[in-house]
Amino acid sequence: MRCLVLGGAGMLGRAVVAEARSRGWAALGLSHAQADLGCRDSLLGWAERFRPEVVVNCAAYTKVDAAETDRERAFAVNGAGVANAAALAGRAGARLVQVSTDYVFDGEAREPYREDAPTAPLSVYGESKLEGERRALAQERSLVVRTSWLFGPRGHNFVATMVGLIEAGRPLRVVTDQVGCPTSTPSLARALLDLAARGASGVVNYQDREPVSWYAFAVEIARLWSGAVEVIPVTSAEFPRPARRPAYSVLDVGRFETIAGRRVEPWTNGLVETLAWLRKERNR
Ligand SMILES: NC(=O)c1ccc[n+]([C@@H]2O[C@H](COP(=O)([O-])OP(=O)(O)OC[C@H]3O[C@@H](n4cnc5c(N)ncnc54)[C@H](OP(=O)(O)O)[C@@H]3O)[C@@H](O)[C@H]2O)c1
């Protein structure tokens, strides 16, 4: 399989390139500088240059809080930019795999969101990602994979932030009233390529299991990293941020499990791997 990864220098993009190569696929990851979602003509050139069979779009405007005051840019990248990625896939005769988010939901549910649950984003970022889903699905055979709470080696993420605070001897104050499923980028990369290899299309949810609060996740990070760190529980109201986040971000992964023929992985696997990677980096 020939796999082109847009956003190939990002946290998830790197994991997808690594996973594709580990399967013996021809994989090319393109950085923002090499392939800007906003430049349709230069993107289209990759159809002939690489002849992909699958295009995985990991590129996005991911600054959730900044998007509240930068709506135009968020939509230019996460909406119109996805249409350009779809055009590239269309020209190459490839399937587009678009990565989306739990932020398309309002988090008011009390049971896991199925793929067909009504969407109601709380933030500009969530709205722009929903627009990206529409643009992707306008192209026949496209696959949209919704996921959440990504962490992994390389890149800015919650696990790296918590470890940084622990190492600096700073207190960990973490919210208890947002529940979701942390998902490691290597695990999501495997899921994306399993789905692509099986020719899946439409919307599919993927998260690692089991649901936890950010607080409980931080407690586990602290325990595995150093054992003796206090984590202070706070509420979202005590920790205001420009963009609202869904309180409940659990997705129903039944469709993924049926297509892939396997259960989703526990997030603890990815956490152990990521902490081992961070430890190695710190000792270099
Ligand atoms: N992180 C999460 O918790 C999370 C949760 C759910 C879904 N997602 C989705 O997962 C995907 C991957 O996220 P990530 O965490 O890997 O994010 P990331 O590390 O921020 O990677 C995104 C990449 O996109 C690039 N990019 C930004 N604007 C671009 C443009 N106009 N053209 C081409 N590339 C551009 C960025 O490059 P520069 O940095 O050089 O601009 C960056 O390398 C995104 O679709 C995101 O919405 C993430």
Ligand as a Chemical Component Dictionary entry (heavy atoms), coordinates in Angstrom:
data_LIG
# 
_chem_comp.id                   LIG 
_chem_comp.type                 NON-POLYMER 
_chem_comp.pdbx_formal_charge   0 
_chem_comp.three_letter_code    LIG 
# 
loop_
_chem_comp_atom.comp_id 
_chem_comp_atom.atom_id 
_chem_comp_atom.alt_atom_id 
_chem_comp_atom.type_symbol 
_chem_comp_atom.charge 
_chem_comp_atom.model_Cartn_x 
_chem_comp_atom.model_Cartn_y 
_chem_comp_atom.model_Cartn_z 
_chem_comp_atom.pdbx_ordinal 
LIG N1  N1  N 0  -4.201 16.084 20.137 1  
LIG C1  C1  C 0  -5.398 15.636 20.494 2  
LIG O1  O1  O 0  -5.695 15.443 21.679 3  
LIG C2  C2  C 0  -6.412 15.314 19.437 4  
LIG C3  C3  C 0  -7.656 14.784 19.836 5  
LIG C4  C4  C 0  -8.602 14.463 18.847 6  
LIG C5  C5  C 0  -8.299 14.652 17.506 7  
LIG N2  N2  N 1  -7.097 15.194 17.152 8  
LIG C6  C6  C 0  -6.812 15.368 15.724 9  
LIG O2  O2  O 0  -5.719 14.532 15.409 10 
LIG C7  C7  C 0  -4.978 15.076 14.309 11 
LIG C8  C8  C 0  -3.493 15.114 14.654 12 
LIG O3  O3  O 0  -3.309 15.932 15.792 13 
LIG P1  P1  P 0  -1.901 16.039 16.544 14 
LIG O4  O4  O 0  -2.205 15.977 17.980 15 
LIG O5  O5  O -1 -0.903 15.119 15.934 16 
LIG O6  O6  O 0  -1.556 17.548 16.211 17 
LIG P2  P2  P 0  -0.157 18.280 15.932 18 
LIG O7  O7  O 0  0.955  17.573 16.610 19 
LIG O8  O8  O 0  -0.430 19.716 16.214 20 
LIG O9  O9  O 0  0.030  18.054 14.365 21 
LIG C9  C9  C 0  -0.687 18.788 13.419 22 
LIG C10 C10 C 0  0.261  19.092 12.294 23 
LIG O10 O10 O 0  -0.454 19.811 11.304 24 
LIG C11 C11 C 0  0.425  20.772 10.767 25 
LIG N3  N3  N 0  -0.320 21.844 10.132 26 
LIG C12 C12 C 0  -0.950 22.902 10.692 27 
LIG N4  N4  N 0  -1.507 23.682 9.751  28 
LIG C13 C13 C 0  -1.224 23.083 8.562  29 
LIG C14 C14 C 0  -1.520 23.415 7.215  30 
LIG N5  N5  N 0  -2.206 24.519 6.874  31 
LIG N6  N6  N 0  -1.062 22.587 6.251  32 
LIG C15 C15 C 0  -0.335 21.493 6.543  33 
LIG N7  N7  N 0  -0.016 21.135 7.800  34 
LIG C16 C16 C 0  -0.469 21.930 8.801  35 
LIG C17 C17 C 0  1.233  21.260 11.953 36 
LIG O11 O11 O 0  2.443  21.833 11.512 37 
LIG P3  P3  P 0  3.022  23.170 12.221 38 
LIG O12 O12 O 0  3.073  22.850 13.677 39 
LIG O13 O13 O 0  4.340  23.335 11.568 40 
LIG O14 O14 O 0  2.025  24.257 11.889 41 
LIG C18 C18 C 0  1.457  19.962 12.715 42 
LIG O15 O15 O 0  2.657  19.323 12.334 43 
LIG C19 C19 C 0  -5.620 16.434 14.034 44 
LIG O16 O16 O 0  -6.568 16.276 13.004 45 
LIG C20 C20 C 0  -6.368 16.765 15.323 46 
LIG O17 O17 O 0  -7.458 17.618 15.079 47 
LIG C21 C21 C 0  -6.139 15.517 18.073 48 
# 
loop_
_chem_comp_bond.comp_id 
_chem_comp_bond.atom_id_1 
_chem_comp_bond.atom_id_2 
_chem_comp_bond.value_order 
_chem_comp_bond.pdbx_ordinal 
LIG N1  C1  SING 1  
LIG C1  O1  DOUB 2  
LIG C1  C2  SING 3  
LIG C2  C3  SING 4  
LIG C2  C21 DOUB 5  
LIG C3  C4  DOUB 6  
LIG C4  C5  SING 7  
LIG C5  N2  DOUB 8  
LIG N2  C6  SING 9  
LIG N2  C21 SING 10 
LIG C6  O2  SING 11 
LIG C6  C20 SING 12 
LIG O2  C7  SING 13 
LIG C7  C8  SING 14 
LIG C7  C19 SING 15 
LIG C8  O3  SING 16 
LIG O3  P1  SING 17 
LIG P1  O4  DOUB 18 
LIG P1  O5  SING 19 
LIG P1  O6  SING 20 
LIG O6  P2  SING 21 
LIG P2  O7  DOUB 22 
LIG P2  O8  SING 23 
LIG P2  O9  SING 24 
LIG O9  C9  SING 25 
LIG C9  C10 SING 26 
LIG C10 O10 SING 27 
LIG C10 C18 SING 28 
LIG O10 C11 SING 29 
LIG C11 N3  SING 30 
LIG C11 C17 SING 31 
LIG N3  C12 SING 32 
LIG N3  C16 SING 33 
LIG C12 N4  DOUB 34 
LIG N4  C13 SING 35 
LIG C13 C14 SING 36 
LIG C13 C16 DOUB 37 
LIG C14 N5  SING 38 
LIG C14 N6  DOUB 39 
LIG N6  C15 SING 40 
LIG C15 N7  DOUB 41 
LIG N7  C16 SING 42 
LIG C17 O11 SING 43 
LIG C17 C18 SING 44 
LIG O11 P3  SING 45 
LIG P3  O12 DOUB 46 
LIG P3  O13 SING 47 
LIG P3  O14 SING 48 
LIG C18 O15 SING 49 
LIG C19 O16 SING 50 
LIG C19 C20 SING 51 
LIG C20 O17 SING 52 
# 
